[in-house]
């Protein structure tokens, strides 16, 4: 079943996107985490292994959020990135998988020789 958010709050001071879902789950997603996990082709590529590692996004901000129909949002970041639609299901996935995805990102940064 699709996940539907009850509330989406942009918390600029703490640099978090807070999402509350109908099933009672709530997630605080950091701006950097959302940026490096953008669903855009620019970040993810068009197939397995084609993604581009996003670096130096620690200070990225969200300028605006635009609704897309009844199924997604478009996030406009201050680094100019504004492609990729964050569907409700993808946002829920990002919330539930946050610890694993974040560690994978940090590990990949280290492997590629970048520091955060």
C-alpha positions in Angstrom: 0.0 0.0 0.0 1.2 3.5 -0.8 2.5 5.6 2.1 0.8 9.0 2.4 2.2 11.8 4.5 -0.1 13.7 6.8 2.4 16.5 7.2 5.6 17.7 5.6 7.5 20.4 7.5 10.5 22.3 6.3 12.6 23.1 9.3 15.3 25.4 7.9 17.0 26.3 11.2 17.7 22.6 12.0 18.0 21.7 8.3 15.5 18.9 8.5 12.5 17.9 6.5 10.1 16.4 9.0 7.5 14.0 7.5 4.6 12.3 9.4 2.8 9.4 7.7 -0.7 8.1 8.1 0.6 4.9 9.7 2.1 6.8 12.6 5.8 6.8 11.4 7.6 10.1 11.6 11.0 10.9 10.1 13.5 13.8 10.4 15.4 13.8 7.1 18.5 16.0 7.0 18.9 18.2 3.9 22.2 16.7 3.1 20.8 13.2 3.3 18.0 14.1 0.9 20.4 15.8 -1.5 22.9 12.9 -1.7 20.0 10.5 -2.1 18.2 12.5 -4.8 16.1 10.2 -7.1 17.2 12.2 -10.1 19.0 10.6 -13.0 21.9 13.0 -12.4 22.5 11.4 -9.0 21.3 7.8 -9.5 22.1 7.3 -13.1 19.9 5.4 -15.6 20.8 2.0 -14.4 22.7 0.0 -11.7 26.2 1.4 -11.0 25.7 4.6 -13.0 25.1 6.9 -10.1 27.4 9.9 -9.3 28.8 10.3 -5.8 27.6 13.6 -4.3 30.3 15.4 -2.3 30.6 18.5 -0.3 26.8 18.7 0.4 27.1 19.2 4.2 25.9 22.8 4.0 23.2 22.4 1.3 19.9 24.1 2.0 16.4 23.6 0.7 15.1 26.7 -0.9 11.7 25.5 -1.8 9.4 22.4 -1.9 6.8 22.1 -4.7 4.0 19.6 -4.6 3.7 17.3 -7.6 0.2 15.9 -8.0 -0.9 13.8 -5.1 2.1 11.6 -5.0 5.4 13.5 -4.7 7.3 16.7 -4.0 10.0 18.4 -5.9 12.8 19.7 -3.7 14.8 22.8 -4.9 18.2 22.9 -3.3 20.4 26.0 -3.0 23.2 24.3 -5.0 21.0 24.5 -8.1 19.8 20.9 -8.0 16.1 20.7 -8.7 15.5 17.5 -10.6 14.1 14.2 -9.3 10.7 13.7 -7.7 10.5 12.5 -4.1 7.5 10.2 -4.1 5.7 9.4 -0.9 7.0 5.8 -1.1 10.5 7.0 -1.7 10.4 9.4 1.2 9.1 6.7 3.4 11.9 4.4 2.2 14.5 7.1 2.9 13.1 7.4 6.4 13.1 3.7 7.2 16.5 3.0 5.6 18.2 6.2 6.9 20.8 4.6 9.1 21.9 2.0 6.5 21.8 4.4 3.6 23.8 7.1 5.5 26.5 4.6 6.5 26.8 3.4 2.9 27.2 6.9 1.8 29.9 7.6 4.4 31.7 4.4 3.4 31.6 5.3 -0.2 33.0 8.7 0.5 35.9 7.2 2.4 36.5 4.6 -0.3 36.6 7.3 -3.0 39.0 9.4 -0.9 36.6 12.1 0.3 36.2 13.5 3.8 32.9 14.8 5.1 
